[in-house]
Amino acid sequence: MKNEMTLRGWLRKFGLAFSGLAWAIRNEGSFAVHLPAAALAFSGAALLQFDYGRWAVLVLTIGVVIVAELFNTALECLAKAVDDQPNEHIRLALDISSAAVLSSSLFAVGIGFFLFWQPFWFWWSPPLPN
């Protein structure tokens, strides 16, 4: 079945994509860190009653980390299929893809600080006397 532009073709594509996502979540250990961190961030945002703008930035930031992790996982799978012997080029590609995940995660922590500090401060601070 080639790339059919029919409902059945699209449903098949979505099915394959969700299958890949489920496989990555089950088999890539980093998701055991990223998904609970995302849940904690979403819970904190709900508790602090983020406005739409903060929610949008939060969802985008978490999405970038998850997508980076998925690309890294895909590259790891491809590397295993291409060559099971030590290969300097493959090692370098895997190191760079890991660096992409690390970079996106560190940026996410920084963005999270900017998103959460002010609402958290207002939530934590006692009201000023009149």
Buried (B, 14 or more C-beta within 10 A) or exposed (E): EEEEEEEEEEEBEEEEEEEBBEEBBEEBEBBEEBBEBBEEBBEBBEEBEBEEEBBEBBBEBBEBBBEBBBEBBBBBBEBEEEEEEEEEEBEEBBEEBBEBBEEBBEBBEEBBEEBBEEBBEEEEEEEEEE
